[in-house]
Amino acid sequence: MSGVIYIGDRMAGKTHLAVELANPDNLSVTVEFPYQKVAKGGFIGTDSSKSIYDSYFEVKVNLPTGEKIVRTNWLDTPGEIWRSSWQLNNPQEWQNFLKQFKSAQGILLILAPYREIVDPNLVDDITQFVTRQQWIARFERWVKFLRQHSPDIRQDLLLCLNKADLFCSDLEEESKKLAYDSGHQTMNWQQKDQYVYYRYFSPVHSHIKELNKNLRGLSVRCFITSLDSRELLELPWIYLGIYLAE
């Protein structure tokens, strides 16, 4: 398989999610890089000459049918990558970035919550989060990019609205509702997707419908994730393990 791309907006919490994913106190998902190394910031490179950091890791998902491996490329990009001037000045990095996307079998896109959905009592500064309109504009940028550059093959796009502990009124209850249980699940995968889609992704419904309608072979799935819930943290990887892994 070509693998999965792990990417997202700046300040969305990608690094912290990866750190926690490596925590040995897991349920069904483990990774191949040392927890202490990534926890100390030693996983993503710090070469000042590079604009895009590309790190490879393997996620092992333990399922009733056996262990599955999700081969993953973590792409950490500068915000200016979307500007045409940056693309013209960095043609090789831009083409390498596009090559990763065109060969990917799945994309895990990490999104930060927007200001209006966050509980202001749970954060020190609510202005650190973009407004709903700014969040929609960011998502529109991703839609435009995907329409231009996604490959014309079967591909899964997993949208993960991160930091659910800041916007779920009852994180423990949501975790129980959405958790994967091979023996008995409250909801199947389609029901989980529809529940999260209608409850947490309402500002971009039209954009998600556009992706599903106009990109042949692409399937969009919606998740919420949090460092405070191992069930929610592992859920997108379990999905990838079931449907895309070797």
C-alpha positions, 0 to 999 in steps of 0.5 A, a space after each residue: 500500500 502507498 500509506 497514510 498521510 498525517 497532516 493538519 493545520 498549525 496549532 491543531 495538536 498533531 504533535 501532542 496526539 502523536 506523543 500520546 499515541 506512543 504512550 505504552 498505556 494503550 488499548 488497541 493501537 501502538 506505534 513503532 517510535 520510542 515514547 520517550 523520544 517523541 515526548 522530548 520532541 525528538 521525532 520531528 526534525 529541526 533542520 532550519 533549511 527545510 520547510 516541510 518535515 516528513 517523518 515516517 512511522 508505523 501504527 500497529 492496530 490489534 484487531 480480532 482478525 490479527 495485527 494490522 499495520 498502518 504505514 504513515 507519513 507525517 507531513 509538517 508544513 509551514 502555513 505559507 505553503 498555500 501561497 503561490 509565491 512560496 510554491 514558486 520559490 520552493 518548487 522541489 519541496 512543493 512537488 514532493 509534497 504533492 507526490 506524497 498526496 497523489 500516492 496516499 491511500 488515506 489522509 488523516 487531517 487534524 483540525 483545531 476547534 473554532 472559538 465559538 465551539 470551545 468552552 471559554 471556562 476551560 481555556 486561558 485565552 479564547 482568542 488563541 482559537 480562530 473564529 468560526 468564519 476563519 475556521 471555515 475559510 481554512 477548511 475551504 482551502 483544504 477542499 480546494 487543494 484536495 479537488 486539485 491534487 487528490 488522486 483518482 483512486 480509492 482514498 479515505 479522508 479522515 477529518 479529526 476535530 481535535 481537543 474534544 475535551 474543550 468542546 464536549 460537555 461530557 467527554 466520558 459519555 461521548 467516548 463510551 458512545 463512539 468507542 470501538 468494541 469488537 464484541 459489541 458496538 453501540 453504533 457501527 462505523 457509518 452511524 459513528 461517522 454520521 453522529 460526529 458529522 451532524 453534531 460537530 461538523 455543521 459549519 462545513 456540511 456543504 464542503 464535505 458534501 462537495 468533496 464526496 460528490 465531486 472527488 470520485 473514489 474519495 470517502 470522507 469520515 468524521 472523528 473527534 479526538 482528544 488527549 484525554 480520551 484513549 478511545 477517541 484517540 485510537 478510533 481513527 487509527 482503528 478505522 484505518 487498520 480495518 479498511 486500509 492497513 496491510 
